[in-house]
C-alpha cells in the first residue's frame, strides 16, 4: 500500500483549507491556521492534527503504527 504524504487540513474555526506535506515518521501535534491564526490541536483520541482535521490520516497511522507526538 502506498503511503500518501499530503493532506488538506480544514480549520474548524474559519473553514480555511490548505494542502500540507505530512511528516513521514512523526505526528504533528500543533498546526496554526494561516488565515485566522488559531492553533489547532488533535481531537481527543486522535494522535495529530492530520488525523483530526485532514483529508488523509498521518503516515504512521496509514502504516498501522502507533503515532507518538
C-alpha positions as CSV (number, residue, x, y, z in Angstrom):
1,X,0.0,0.0,0.0
2,X,1.3,3.4,-1.0
3,X,1.6,6.0,1.8
4,X,0.0,9.4,1.0
5,X,2.2,12.3,2.1
6,X,-0.2,15.2,1.6
7,X,-3.4,16.1,3.3
8,X,-5.8,19.0,3.1
9,X,-6.3,20.5,6.5
10,X,-9.6,22.3,7.2
11,X,-9.7,24.8,10.1
12,X,-12.8,24.1,12.2
13,X,-13.0,27.8,13.2
14,X,-12.8,29.6,9.8
15,X,-13.0,26.6,7.4
16,X,-9.9,27.7,5.6
17,X,-8.3,24.8,3.7
18,X,-4.7,24.2,2.8
19,X,-2.8,21.3,1.3
20,X,0.1,20.4,3.6
21,X,3.0,17.9,3.4
22,X,2.9,15.5,6.4
23,X,6.0,14.3,8.3
24,X,6.9,10.8,7.3
25,X,7.9,9.4,10.7
26,X,6.2,11.6,13.2
27,X,2.9,13.1,14.1
28,X,2.3,16.9,14.0
29,X,0.6,17.8,17.3
30,X,0.1,21.6,16.5
31,X,-1.0,23.4,13.4
32,X,-1.5,27.2,13.1
33,X,-4.2,28.2,10.6
34,X,-2.7,30.8,8.3
35,X,-6.0,32.6,7.9
36,X,-7.4,33.0,11.4
37,X,-4.2,32.1,13.3
38,X,-6.0,29.6,15.5
39,X,-3.6,27.0,17.0
40,X,-5.2,23.6,16.3
41,X,-4.6,20.5,18.4
42,X,-5.7,16.9,17.8
43,X,-9.2,16.0,18.9
44,X,-9.5,13.6,21.8
45,X,-8.5,10.1,20.7
46,X,-6.5,11.3,17.6
47,X,-2.7,11.4,17.5
48,X,-2.2,14.5,15.4
49,X,-3.9,17.4,13.5
50,X,-3.9,15.5,10.2
51,X,-5.9,12.7,11.8
52,X,-8.4,15.2,13.3
53,X,-8.7,17.9,10.5
54,X,-7.1,16.4,7.4
55,X,-8.4,14.6,4.4
56,X,-5.8,11.8,4.9
57,X,-4.5,10.4,8.2
58,X,-0.9,10.7,9.1
59,X,1.7,8.3,7.6
60,X,2.3,6.3,10.9
61,X,-1.5,5.6,11.1
62,X,-1.5,4.7,7.4
63,X,1.2,2.2,8.2
64,X,-0.8,0.8,11.1
65,X,1.8,2.0,13.6
66,X,1.3,3.8,16.9
67,X,1.7,7.5,16.5
68,X,3.6,9.5,19.1
69,X,3.8,13.2,19.1
